[in-house]
């Protein structure tokens, strides 16, 4: 595999992120929502993962006081199983912890075993359920939390 580059996302990444949303999610965020996240939302922090200059993944998080709320993690299907998501999550968690984030949370589809396994790798724990959270099919969301007092695993 070529060298993976993980960098902070900027307005030039809006179209690439919007395309990944369409490919990866049943209910993708709109291009305008992504633009607002990258350009207007002072609480948002996004990174992209590039291979050979192509954006193949991204992650977003809102920094709210001393907590990080993961909004999305996506990797193009052609690049799954290559540890791209693990690299993205590791970078964002390390950066956020260095910036004072004390806890992290996210919601994940109850059926998404691959994503739950990824988050468990980084010491996220299942701590709740949001019934009917996903509007496309009424699926529940598992609420996961991570306390950075626990050592970061790679």
Secondary structure, DSSP 8 states (H G I E B T S, - for coil): ---EEEEE--GGGHHHHHHHHHHH-TT---HHHHHIIIII-TTEEEEEEEETTEEEEEEEEEEETTEEEEEEEEE-GGGTTTTHHHHHHHHHHHHHHHTT--EEEEEEETT-HHHHHHHHHTT-EEEEEETT--TTT---EEEEEEETTS----
